[in-house]
Amino acid sequence: MSKSGNRVFLLTNDDGPFSEGVQKLGESLRRFGRVVTVVPHQEMSGSSHALTLNRPLQLNEIEPDFYIVDGTPADCTYLGLFHILKEDRPDVVVSGVNKGYNMGEDVIYSGTVAGAMEGFFHDISGVALSAKNLQNLPAILDHFSNLFPRILVMEDKAMLNINYPEGEIRGTVMTRLSSRIYPGNVEPCRQSRNQQALWIGGVPPAWSDRPGTDIVEVLNGFVSVTPLQPDLTDFKEMEKVETCLKI
């Protein structure tokens, strides 16, 4: 709990300040304590965990406890922790609600996940929330309002990646990451003065259908909760690699 004795939450996203997801989530979280929102000045989807180190950042408070940063979601969380709330450490960093799933390999690219993970790097629980779209946002917020108090009383710090299904919510399940493969695709386009530019992506991904994974459960109507960790070590391969590298 913060020094003030009251709950304080740091809220961010990668969809920018005008996202309905972050605005409505902030309203919902205020029943539990003070909410300080720090978000990028524009959409930063796919920014991963980038920190802006090659230039100073601009921070603007557009209304009380609502800040805009000309940087990434990780920048936003960092400024929130070590500038805005440096004297009042937040209890949880929440990121979202993102418009678009963050499952499988997407968590590596996701600015939404990075915003929450930056808090976890500094020993604060992080929660990332995503959905395919926000058509059932009231149901999402209602569900998370029931789940959030349980997160607050967890003894250990956690990094939780939560994805919501479309339509009716059938329940909540613990999952592991699926696999989401994007076919390689580059589309040429023209800019001014006939300069050629290149779009990356634009092709729908292919999902793995392994049981117990986030995508399978979400498509079946369940809320997927996947605990994440920053340690990317492949422990199963360590012995094999060590054997191969012996001289």
N, C-alpha and C positions, 0 to 999 in steps of 0.2 A: 504494500500500500504506500502511496506517496507520502512525502513529509507532512503534508497538510492534514493527514489522517483521513482524507476522502479519496475515493477511487478517481483515477485519472486515466483516460485512454487516448492513445495517439492513433488517429485514423488517416489512412492514405489510400491511394489507388493508382492506376495507370491510365485511366480514362479521362483525366482532367477535371477541372473544378465544376463543370456544368453537368456531370453525370448524375442521373437520377439515382443510381445505385449508391453513390457515396453520400448524397444529400439525405436520402431517406434512411440510410443506415446510421448516419450521425444522429438523426432525430430519435431513432429507436434506442441507440446506446445511451442517450442522455438520461434515461430512467435509472441507469446504474451508476452514473457519476458524471464528472466533467469530461467533455470530449473536445480534444484539440485536433483540428483537421489541417493537414499539411499535404497538398497535392501538387502535381506538376501543372504548369500553365497550359499544357496541351496534351493530347493523347500521346502516351509513350508505350503503347503495346509493343512487346518484343524487345524491350530495352534491357531485359535480363537484370543482372545485378551491377550494372555500370554505375560508378561514381564519377562525378565531374571534377577532375583534378587539374585541368588545363586552363581554367578561367574561374573568376569569382562568380558566385551565385547571387541572383536577385531574389529577395524574400519580401513579399508584400502581404500585409494583413488587410483583407478586403472587408472583413467584418470581425467582431470579437471572436477569437479562438478559431478563425478560419484563414489559413495562409496559402498563398500560391508561390511556387518556386519555379524558376526557369531551368529545371533540371529533371532528373530521373526520379522514379519512386524511391530508390535507395537513397538518393540525395535528400529527399523529403523526410524520410525517417531519421536520417543522420542529423539533419538540422533540427528536427523535432526533439531528438534525444539530447543533443549536446549544445543547443542554443536556446530554443524556445522553452523547453522543459528541463534545462540543466539543473535547476534547483528543485524540481518537483517530478521525480522519476515516474514515468507512467507505469501502470500495472500490466497493461497488455497493448500490443500493437496490432491493430486490425486493418486489413487491406481489402478493399472491394466496396460494394458488390460489383465484381467485374462482369461486363457484358461479353460473354464468350467463355467456354470451358477452359480450365487449366488442369489438364490431366496428362498422364504419361510423360513423354519427353517434353511436353509443353512447359513443365515446371522449370526446365532449364532456361527457356527463353522468356518466361513470364515476368513482366514488371510487377504484376500484382503479387506473385509469390515472393519476389525479391523485397518488396516493401515490408512484408511481414517478417521475412527471414533476417533482415537487417536488425530488427529488434531482438530476434533470437540470438544473433551473434553477440549481443551485449547483455545476455542473460535475462531477457524479458520474453515472455511467451508471445508468439506471433500466430495470427490466424488470418488465412487468406480465403476469401469467399468469391465463388464464381458460379455463373449460370449461363446456359446457352443464350438466353435472352432474359429480359426483365418483365415479361408479360405476367408472371405470377409473383412479382416482387412482394406484395403483401403477405403471401403464404411463406415466402422465404424469410422475411423479417420476423414473422410470428414464430417460425421454427427456431431461428437463431436466438430470439429473445428467451426461449425456453432452454436452449443449449448453453448460452453464454454464462449464466450463473454457475453451471457445473465446471466450466473452464476456469472460472475465477477461483475456485476452491481446490484446484489440482495442486498437489504438493510440489511436483516437479515442473520445471519450465518445459514447454512443449512448442513445437511448430506444427500446426495443423493446417492441412490443405483441404478445404471443404468445397464440394461441387454439388449444385442443386439440379434436380431433374426439371423437365418441363411439366406443367400441369400439376396434377395431384401428387402430394408427397406421401409415399407409402410407408416410410420409416427411415431409420438411420442405421448405416452399417459401417464397420471398419473395413478399409480396403487397402490394397497395395496399388502401386502405379501400374497402369496398363502400358501399352506401346502404341504410339501414334506416329505413323510413318508418312512423311510428305514426299510425294514424287518430285524429283528434281525438275524445276521449271523456271526458265528465264524468258521474259517477254520483252522484246525491244519496243521502244516507243520514241516519239519525236518530241523534242523540246524546242525552245525558240532558236531561230537562226539555223534550223535543220540539224541541230545537234542530236545525236542519238543517245538515249538513256535506256536503262534496263530496270524492269520490274522483277523482283524475286517473288516466287510463289504464284498463287492464283489457282492452284489445283487442289481439289478436295483431298483430305488425308484418308489413309486407310487405317482402321483401328484393329488392334488385337482383340479377340473375344475370349481371353482366358478368364475362367471363373474366379470370382473374388477380387477382380480388379475394379478400379474406379469407373471406367467407362461402361462396363457391363452392368454394374449396379445402378448407375445413373440412368442408363437407357431403360432399365427395369422399373424406374420410378422411385428409387431410393436416394437419400442424401448420402454422398460418399465422404467419409472422413479418413484422410490418409496422413498419419504422422510422418514428417520428413526430418532429415538430418543433413547438416552440411558436409559430413564426412563422406566423400565419394570413393573411398578406398574399396577396391574389389578384393575382399579378404579371401574369397574362394580361389582366386587366381594367384595369390601371393606366392605359394609354394611352387607352382608351375613356372612362374616367371623367374623366381630365384634360381631354380634348377637350370633354366635356359641361359641365364646370364652368368652362371659360374664359369670362371676361367681356370 
